[in-house]
Amino acid sequence: MPRHQAALRHLRAVEPRFGPLIARVGPCPLSPARDRSPYEALARAIAHQQLHGRAAEAILERFCALYAADFPPPQFPPPEAVLATPEPVLRATGLSASKIAALRDLAAQSLAGLVPSWRAAARMEDAALIERLVAIRGIGRWTVEMLLIFTLGRRDVLPVDDFGVREGWRVLCGLDAQPKPRALAEIGAAWAPYRSIAAWYLWRAPAALKEPATPALRA
């Protein structure tokens, strides 16, 4: 049976506009990524901040190549290796000074135990994990929400500060302007307990409905 059938039935029932969108986009593949630790997920998210996806992936490829001799892919460079790497070497991969500082703080906090393992994170409530991880430099609420959705597979997270989600709702409803985050949170309350699945479809709404969206600047 296709994944998320109960979620799709619920979304179609509470918001009929989701029906045609779901039909166009197809099944939602969201599932927990148990092979990716929260540390790695957050490090990748930092690299992606305010960059096009392809540019960020190119930087990450160069970054991982620095450590390939000791930690060949698919291994991700561990915190101690990142902390031992001189800043000029990291800068040569294309990472900005602010992202290097964020990655180093993430590495240090991982070694200190602030960043939980996948198993420990899976036992934590969303709000507790957000509160814990936003203490790390360069990690905001949006970044932790992406961890919750794409790494831990949480099904009821609505990232209302995400440009793409708000743009998707604007396109889906034919609005002149995006909803404000608080307004979208109120609208999206009806989508619980499947707000992550709703967000996944809203990210795809502009392309599916043949209206291009402006690239988001993620933070």
WOCOR-V426327 format. One record per residue. N is the residue number from 1. RES is the residue in one small letter. SS is DSSP state (H for helix, E for strand, - for the rest). OMEGA is omega in degrees with one decimal (none if undefined). BURIAL is # if it has 24 or more other ideal C-beta (glycine too) atoms within 12 Angstrom, else .. Layout:
n:N res:RES ss:SS omega:OMEGA burial:BURIAL
n:N res:RES ss:SS omega:OMEGA burial:BURIAL
This chain:
n:1 res:m ss:- omega:178.8 burial:.
n:2 res:p ss:- omega:-178.0 burial:.
n:3 res:r ss:- omega:171.4 burial:.
n:4 res:h ss:- omega:-179.5 burial:#
n:5 res:q ss:H omega:178.9 burial:.
n:6 res:a ss:H omega:178.9 burial:.
n:7 res:a ss:H omega:-178.3 burial:#
n:8 res:l ss:H omega:176.7 burial:#
n:9 res:r ss:H omega:-178.9 burial:.
n:10 res:h ss:H omega:-178.0 burial:#
n:11 res:l ss:H omega:177.3 burial:#
n:12 res:r ss:H omega:-177.3 burial:#
n:13 res:a ss:H omega:-175.1 burial:.
n:14 res:v ss:H omega:179.3 burial:.
n:15 res:e ss:- omega:-176.0 burial:#
n:16 res:p ss:- omega:178.7 burial:.
n:17 res:r ss:H omega:179.3 burial:#
n:18 res:f ss:H omega:-176.6 burial:#
n:19 res:g ss:H omega:178.9 burial:.
n:20 res:p ss:H omega:179.3 burial:.
n:21 res:l ss:H omega:178.9 burial:#
n:22 res:i ss:H omega:179.8 burial:#
n:23 res:a ss:H omega:-179.4 burial:.
n:24 res:r ss:H omega:-173.8 burial:.
n:25 res:v ss:H omega:-177.4 burial:#
n:26 res:g ss:- omega:-174.5 burial:.
n:27 res:p ss:- omega:176.0 burial:.
n:28 res:c ss:- omega:-175.4 burial:#
n:29 res:p ss:- omega:-174.3 burial:.
n:30 res:l ss:- omega:176.3 burial:#
n:31 res:s ss:- omega:178.9 burial:.
n:32 res:p ss:- omega:177.0 burial:#
n:33 res:a ss:- omega:-173.3 burial:#
n:34 res:r ss:- omega:179.1 burial:.
n:35 res:d ss:- omega:-179.6 burial:.
n:36 res:r ss:- omega:-178.7 burial:#
n:37 res:s ss:- omega:173.8 burial:#
n:38 res:p ss:H omega:177.2 burial:#
n:39 res:y ss:H omega:-179.8 burial:#
n:40 res:e ss:H omega:-179.5 burial:#
n:41 res:a ss:H omega:-179.9 burial:#
n:42 res:l ss:H omega:177.7 burial:#
n:43 res:a ss:H omega:178.2 burial:#
n:44 res:r ss:H omega:179.1 burial:#
n:45 res:a ss:H omega:177.2 burial:#
n:46 res:i ss:H omega:179.8 burial:#
n:47 res:a ss:H omega:-176.7 burial:#
n:48 res:h ss:H omega:-174.9 burial:#
n:49 res:q ss:- omega:174.4 burial:#
n:50 res:q ss:- omega:177.4 burial:#
n:51 res:l ss:- omega:169.7 burial:#
n:52 res:h ss:- omega:-175.7 burial:.
n:53 res:g ss:H omega:-177.8 burial:.
n:54 res:r ss:H omega:178.3 burial:.
n:55 res:a ss:H omega:179.2 burial:.
n:56 res:a ss:H omega:-180.0 burial:#
n:57 res:e ss:H omega:176.9 burial:.
n:58 res:a ss:H omega:177.3 burial:.
n:59 res:i ss:H omega:179.4 burial:#
n:60 res:l ss:H omega:178.0 burial:#
n:61 res:e ss:H omega:177.5 burial:.
n:62 res:r ss:H omega:179.2 burial:.
n:63 res:f ss:H omega:-179.1 burial:#
n:64 res:c ss:H omega:179.9 burial:#
n:65 res:a ss:H omega:178.2 burial:.
n:66 res:l ss:- omega:-171.7 burial:#
n:67 res:y ss:- omega:-171.4 burial:#
n:68 res:a ss:- omega:-178.9 burial:.
n:69 res:a ss:- omega:-178.7 burial:.
n:70 res:d ss:- omega:-176.7 burial:.
n:71 res:f ss:- omega:-176.1 burial:.
n:72 res:p ss:- omega:176.5 burial:.
n:73 res:p ss:- omega:12.0 burial:.
n:74 res:p ss:- omega:175.8 burial:.
n:75 res:q ss:- omega:177.2 burial:.
n:76 res:f ss:- omega:-178.8 burial:#
n:77 res:p ss:- omega:-177.3 burial:#
n:78 res:p ss:- omega:-175.8 burial:.
n:79 res:p ss:H omega:-176.5 burial:#
n:80 res:e ss:H omega:178.4 burial:.
n:81 res:a ss:H omega:178.8 burial:#
n:82 res:v ss:H omega:-179.1 burial:#
n:83 res:l ss:H omega:-178.7 burial:.
n:84 res:a ss:- omega:-175.7 burial:.
n:85 res:t ss:- omega:179.1 burial:#
n:86 res:p ss:- omega:-178.3 burial:.
n:87 res:e ss:H omega:179.6 burial:.
n:88 res:p ss:H omega:178.4 burial:.
n:89 res:v ss:H omega:178.3 burial:.
n:90 res:l ss:H omega:179.7 burial:#
n:91 res:r ss:H omega:-178.8 burial:.
n:92 res:a ss:- omega:177.2 burial:.
n:93 res:t ss:- omega:-176.9 burial:#
n:94 res:g ss:- omega:177.6 burial:.
n:95 res:l ss:- omega:176.6 burial:#
n:96 res:s ss:- omega:179.2 burial:.
n:97 res:a ss:H omega:-179.3 burial:.
n:98 res:s ss:H omega:179.0 burial:.
n:99 res:k ss:H omega:175.5 burial:#
n:100 res:i ss:H omega:178.0 burial:#
n:101 res:a ss:H omega:179.4 burial:.
n:102 res:a ss:H omega:179.5 burial:#
n:103 res:l ss:H omega:179.4 burial:#
n:104 res:r ss:H omega:177.1 burial:#
n:105 res:d ss:H omega:176.7 burial:#
n:106 res:l ss:H omega:179.6 burial:#
n:107 res:a ss:H omega:-179.7 burial:#
n:108 res:a ss:H omega:-179.8 burial:.
n:109 res:q ss:H omega:175.8 burial:#
n:110 res:s ss:H omega:178.4 burial:#
n:111 res:l ss:H omega:179.5 burial:.
n:112 res:a ss:H omega:177.8 burial:.
n:113 res:g ss:- omega:-179.4 burial:.
n:114 res:l ss:- omega:179.1 burial:#
n:115 res:v ss:- omega:-175.3 burial:#
n:116 res:p ss:- omega:170.6 burial:#
n:117 res:s ss:- omega:178.1 burial:.
n:118 res:w ss:H omega:-177.3 burial:#
n:119 res:r ss:H omega:179.2 burial:.
n:120 res:a ss:H omega:179.4 burial:.
n:121 res:a ss:H omega:-179.0 burial:#
n:122 res:a ss:H omega:179.9 burial:.
n:123 res:r ss:- omega:-175.9 burial:.
n:124 res:m ss:- omega:173.8 burial:#
n:125 res:e ss:- omega:-178.8 burial:.
n:126 res:d ss:H omega:-175.6 burial:#
n:127 res:a ss:H omega:-179.6 burial:.
n:128 res:a ss:H omega:-179.9 burial:.
n:129 res:l ss:H omega:177.5 burial:#
n:130 res:i ss:H omega:-178.5 burial:#
n:131 res:e ss:H omega:-177.7 burial:.
n:132 res:r ss:H omega:-170.3 burial:#
n:133 res:l ss:H omega:179.2 burial:#
n:134 res:v ss:- omega:175.1 burial:#
n:135 res:a ss:- omega:-179.3 burial:.
n:136 res:i ss:- omega:-179.8 burial:#
n:137 res:r ss:- omega:176.6 burial:#
n:138 res:g ss:- omega:-180.0 burial:#
n:139 res:i ss:- omega:176.3 burial:#
n:140 res:g ss:- omega:-177.2 burial:#
n:141 res:r ss:H omega:-178.1 burial:#
n:142 res:w ss:H omega:-178.2 burial:#
n:143 res:t ss:H omega:179.6 burial:#
n:144 res:v ss:H omega:176.7 burial:#
n:145 res:e ss:H omega:176.7 burial:#
n:146 res:m ss:H omega:175.0 burial:#
n:147 res:l ss:H omega:-179.4 burial:#
n:148 res:l ss:H omega:-175.6 burial:#
n:149 res:i ss:H omega:-167.0 burial:#
n:150 res:f ss:H omega:178.7 burial:#
n:151 res:t ss:H omega:-177.6 burial:#
n:152 res:l ss:- omega:177.0 burial:#
n:153 res:g ss:- omega:177.9 burial:#
n:154 res:r ss:- omega:-172.1 burial:#
n:155 res:r ss:- omega:-174.0 burial:#
n:156 res:d ss:- omega:178.1 burial:#
n:157 res:v ss:- omega:177.8 burial:#
n:158 res:l ss:- omega:-178.7 burial:#
n:159 res:p ss:- omega:-172.3 burial:#
n:160 res:v ss:- omega:177.3 burial:#
n:161 res:d ss:- omega:-177.8 burial:#
n:162 res:d ss:- omega:-179.9 burial:#
n:163 res:f ss:H omega:-175.0 burial:#
n:164 res:g ss:H omega:178.6 burial:#
n:165 res:v ss:H omega:179.7 burial:#
n:166 res:r ss:H omega:177.5 burial:#
n:167 res:e ss:H omega:177.7 burial:#
n:168 res:g ss:H omega:177.9 burial:#
n:169 res:w ss:H omega:178.2 burial:#
n:170 res:r ss:H omega:-178.9 burial:#
n:171 res:v ss:H omega:-178.3 burial:#
n:172 res:l ss:H omega:-176.9 burial:#
n:173 res:c ss:H omega:-178.4 burial:#
n:174 res:g ss:- omega:-177.8 burial:.
n:175 res:l ss:- omega:177.0 burial:.
n:176 res:d ss:- omega:-177.3 burial:.
n:177 res:a ss:- omega:176.6 burial:.
n:178 res:q ss:- omega:172.4 burial:#
n:179 res:p ss:- omega:171.9 burial:#
n:180 res:k ss:- omega:-178.9 burial:.
n:181 res:p ss:H omega:-178.2 burial:.
n:182 res:r ss:H omega:179.7 burial:.
n:183 res:a ss:H omega:179.5 burial:.
n:184 res:l ss:H omega:176.8 burial:#
n:185 res:a ss:H omega:179.1 burial:#
n:186 res:e ss:H omega:177.9 burial:.
n:187 res:i ss:H omega:-174.8 burial:#
n:188 res:g ss:H omega:178.6 burial:#
n:189 res:a ss:H omega:-179.3 burial:.
n:190 res:a ss:H omega:-177.5 burial:.
n:191 res:w ss:H omega:178.5 burial:#
n:192 res:a ss:- omega:5.6 burial:.
n:193 res:p ss:- omega:-176.8 burial:.
n:194 res:y ss:- omega:-174.5 burial:#
n:195 res:r ss:H omega:175.0 burial:#
n:196 res:s ss:H omega:179.8 burial:#
n:197 res:i ss:H omega:176.1 burial:#
n:198 res:a ss:H omega:179.5 burial:#
n:199 res:a ss:H omega:-179.8 burial:#
n:200 res:w ss:H omega:178.2 burial:#
n:201 res:y ss:H omega:179.2 burial:#
n:202 res:l ss:H omega:176.1 burial:#
n:203 res:w ss:H omega:-176.3 burial:#
n:204 res:r ss:H omega:-175.7 burial:#
n:205 res:a ss:H omega:-178.0 burial:#
n:206 res:p ss:H omega:179.7 burial:#
n:207 res:a ss:H omega:-177.9 burial:.
n:208 res:a ss:H omega:-178.4 burial:#
n:209 res:l ss:- omega:171.8 burial:#
n:210 res:k ss:- omega:175.4 burial:.
n:211 res:e ss:- omega:-176.7 burial:.
n:212 res:p ss:- omega:177.6 burial:.
n:213 res:a ss:- omega:174.5 burial:#
n:214 res:t ss:- omega:-179.6 burial:.
n:215 res:p ss:- omega:179.6 burial:.
n:216 res:a ss:- omega:170.2 burial:#
n:217 res:l ss:- omega:-172.8 burial:.
n:218 res:r ss:- omega:179.6 burial:#
n:219 res:a ss:- omega:none burial:#
